[in-house]
Amino acid sequence: MYYIDIFFLIILAVAGLCVGSFLNVIIYRLPREQSIIKPRSFCPKCGHKIKAYENIPVFSYIFLRGKCSECKEKISVRYPIVEIITAVLWVLPLILLPSYTAIDIANIVIAALFSTVLLAIFIIDFEHLIIPNELVISIIVLSIPAFFTQNDLIVWYEKLIGFAVGGGILYLLAYLSEKFLKKEGVGGGDIKLMAACGLVLGWQNILLSLFVAAIITMIVILLVMTPIKKKLPIGEIVPFAPALSAAMVICLYYGEDIIFWYLTSIMGL
Ligand SMILES: [Zn+2]
């Protein structure tokens, strides 16, 4: 690694920590339909307004020993964890994507923002079983500069097809489960999420994401199910967007490799 890379690494890590701090606000307030701009963050127990020096990502949590400075109410360890994961998501594209030209750097920022929004969707859907429209719209907005960093007509078509295929295949699954199983198998939020992400990832990677997400869901269900000897949660709502979000971040970086490996090793092409 060159010095310039280490310099960028530190900048991206710090940016990621700060974005992660704001992401905590989004994750808490969006599903509760509160404004994400006003008011300033406060302790939910005593109403103590969090001062600037108490709002430094990760460090404040350690410095305050995970407690409100006023009433000593415990602050969830989720806050620093989200900040650290976001910092990792911001450093990751620098390590995994080429970074020589201004366009490469634009792609790094787009990949970082894309995975940040997916992290918010991961947590919100897991907790509340909803995918806020605001987050899906921000992915669509993010896909616009992503079009212009890849000045290739074929890639543009792949992304537009990704929008139709991503939304279409989940719409079809929703229709089929409604018709034959007589219940809502796929949520409307999942359909919109797949369409929006197809616009960023292209049709090959969005289909792969769906497949990877299905595998992740199966593994998690088996892991959760076996230790507590519970029945398969058929009929229960299993949030799908967390697995989908994780799968999309995997496919963003490794999708092409996985598809190439599949075509050459398994299909023998
Ligand atoms: Zn307090």
Boltz pocket constraint, residues with backbone or C-beta under 6 A from the ligand:
constraints:
  - pocket:
      binder: B
      contacts: [[A, 43], [A, 44], [A, 45], [A, 46], [A, 47], [A, 48], [A, 68], [A, 69], [A, 70], [A, 71], [A, 72], [A, 73]]
      max_distance: 6.0
